[in-house]
Amino acid sequence: MPLPLSTFIGLRYVRARSGQFFVSFISWVSMLGICLGVATLIVILSVMNGFENELRGRLLSLASHATLTGSPEALADWPTLVKKAVTVPGVVGAAPYVEQQVLIANDAELSAAVLRGIDPVAERAVSDIGRSMKLGSLEDLAPGSGHLVLGRVLAYQLAVSVGDSVTVLVPASSETGEIQPRIREFRVSGIFEVGITDHDSVLALAHLQDAAVLTPQGQGITGLRLKFDDIFAAPVLAPKVSQALGGQLRSSDWTVENATYLRAIRIEKTMMAIILLLVVTVAAFNIVAALVMVVTGKRTDIAILRTLGLAPRSVVNVFLTQGVIIGWLGVALGVIAGLAVAFNVGAILGWLDRVFGFQLWDADVYYITQTPSDVQAPDVLLIAVLAFGLTLLATVYPSVRAARTPPAEALRYE
């Protein structure tokens, strides 16, 4: 099937001739810039997605998808509430917990901490803390054992290890206003590390009954922790579970409790995308310079074609074809290169480490020792569409300028 005349001419103009090498060189450099910009955008966004997933996974290794809290009276019959909660569609686990601010002392060392009481058996249904244990076992938290599991950084601050005793103090005041802290001795039975400072440096775990004794209400619990089959449905499902349990409990979910972390990742991802998109924009608008030079050099050709009956619209299509080919090739090669690097970023960095001794993530400094990558199809599609749109926009002015070339003026001195 023969090509339209305007398309055929546009494809001919893409190829260099001896007298047009510089113009063609600018065109190919523009294509290379688009390719590099698109590839870099795909790789950076994929790595940022990987870091976001890694951070979310570490946050939720100890934090539940949602929590329900309320008055001691509303939580008095918590075993029944747990049974009802797991019957709500979308809920895969529920467990009670006790949580309060405490001070933990070891001789002269004193650190503020969050004491969380859990049921080791029920906790498996709502968190993956068992996988983060470095020393000891979560099953050591038996009722009345007085055992305590500390975060690695908190244990370091207190200068304790497994087998050492610590004193837990809960600040409290009597009805007369006198300070009467509740004090209990615990023995460190385990140490965990999840790679999040807010967990590793402040969190201490005890059995539900041992922690409840230190609460003002005696044996009461703070609330229920929930896990859903879809973590992104937590903002919708948490209020539904609260309503199913009578509507007396306040609901909160992981997107609210960890909003600062998630917002920081989202802002960094957005800013990186904007900065790198500017690289694509600069490369795309280099096409303007290349096409303007082509139009200037082809004034005589355009004039002859116009006198032979080529419509102005067809002249526009000639240069649009040239710009579209450059943009399409740049975007296509950029997508291929970006996907190739994004899917193999770990292997590439490992090769750089072996060949050049280049170590990006030092295990002694960073919790994350490998570069995570999560390629998401919507991101790749959006990058390709935006990049191609910019290149198409860059061809509009030179194409319109070419169509407005007066044939008589162009041929006056020929």
Buried (B, 14 or more C-beta within 10 A) or exposed (E): EEEEEBBEBBBEBBEBEEEBEEBBEBBBEBBBBBBBBBBBBBBBBBBBBBBBBBBBBBBBBBBBBBBBBBEBEBBEEBEEBBEBBBEBEBBEBBBBBBBBEBBBBBEEEEBEBBBBBBBBEBBBBBBBBBEBBEBBEBEBBEEEBBBBBBBBBBBBBBEBEBEBEBBBBBEEEEEEEEEEEBEBEBBBBBBBBBBBEBBBBBBBBBBBBBBBBBBEBEEBBBBBBBBBEEBEBBBEBBBBBBEBBEEBBBBBBBBBBBEEBBEEBEEEBEEBBEEBBEBBBBBBBBBBBBBBBBBEBBBBBBBBBBEEEBEBEBBBBBBBBBBBBBBBBBBBBBBBBBBBBBBEBEEBBBEEEEEEEEEEEEEEEEBBEBBBBBBEEEBBEBBBEBBBEBBBBBBBBBBBBBBEBEBEEBBEEE
